[in-house]
Structure formats: C-alpha cells, structure tokens
Amino acid sequence: MMMNNQQRMNFFLNYLQQLFPNAHCELNYRFDYELLIAVMLSAQATDKSVNKATEKLFNRYPTLLELSQARVDEVEQIIKFLGMSKQKSQRVVDIAKKLVTEFDGKVPKEKDTLTTFPGVGNKTANVVRAEFFKLNELPVDTHVERVAKRLRFANANDSTLIVEQKLKKLVPSSIQIKTHHQMIFFGRYFCKSINPNCSMCLMCKECRYFKNKVHQ
C-alpha cells in the first residue's frame, strides 16, 4: 500500500535519525557575521571550499571593522577559488560595512531585514536564523531540494520557496532545524546527485529517481 505524504515523511524522519543522528552545520564560524558571510559565499560552492576561504579571510581581517575597510580586490584574491569570486568579494565588504554602519555590528534576526543585505536571499536568511538564532526554519539548499523532489514531498518543477512551504507543513516545527541538517547530510553523503546509494536505501519504493532508473 502506498503511503501518503505525511506517512512517508514520518518514515523518512525516523530513517534520517537512524542514518544521521548528529547532523550539523559544516560551515566553520565563530561570530554571527562570520556565519552570514560564510552562507552567502556557499552559493554554488562546497562547504569545504568555503571553510578554506573563510579561514584565510577572517585571519587576514580578524574583526568586522577591519573587514568593512578591506579592499575588494584583496578580498577577491583570498576567495578567488570560489565561484563568482568577483561578485562575492564585493558582497563580503558591503555586508561588513552595512553591519558596522547600520546595525552596530550585530546581525539582525528578522528575515525581511536579513534579505536587504547583498547576496542574502531567502535560503541564506533562513540558514542564519536557524543556525545562529535557533529559530524554526527549514532552509532549502540544493541537497534538500533534490531529496524532497526525489521522494515526492514536492513536485519536480516546484520553486525552492514552494518546496520549503511543503516541507514545513510535513515536519514538526520542533525538529525543523535538525531535519534541515539531516536532509543535507542525506543528500550530500547518501542520496547524492550522481550515483546515489539506491541499493542500500529504505526509501526506494517512494523515490521518483529510483523508479525512473528501474524503468530505463
């Protein structure tokens, strides 16, 4: 018998807890502004490469004030191995300046305010709210989106915002932050974009990808 959406999600949440009970944010940061910048930099980049970039960046500019006064071309040299480094280096300095001049050096928690920062969209704002402020959010990155669509929690052509809304209806608010991390780990290490571990996966019967693969 086919499970409905909520039954499928409940089964999946238990499965995630078995696979990745200790899933967590893999971006390195010490302060709120470091997290905000790291998440912004992570667009079209791996967490590993972002951690390499931010280690150099925050060693070179150890305070928010120093970062706000940095030359954009020098920042670009430090993060040049990341995608869109020219654009991102400008955003790094602009974010730091905005924090210093308008927010007394403190990252705001309100989503509407966060999304006024350069390069900060809904997903980045949600990650900061969930990770730093521990507010109930379920950010949708590329891994979460892929998993949600493969397992039919969302339609293949849904926008990330629609995916987020559908997931938040199915996942209890008290575990949305944890589920976000677990779905990332599941997508990053198990249900990978290429060569996912279908032969070991308990969700195969519910999976669009697997069904397409079987019928090819």
Secondary structure, 3 states (H helix, E strand, C coil): CCCCHHHHHHHHHHHHHHHCCCCCCCCCCCCHHHHHHHHHHCCCCCHHHHHHHHHHHHHHCCCHHHHHCCCHHHHHHHCCCCCCHHHHHHHHHHHHHHHHHHCCCCCCCCHHHHCCCCCCCHHHHHHHHHHCCCCCCCCCCHHHHHHHHHCCCCCCCCCHHHHHHHHHHHCCHHHHHHHHHHHHHHHHHHCCCCCCCHHHCCCHHHCHHHHHHHCC
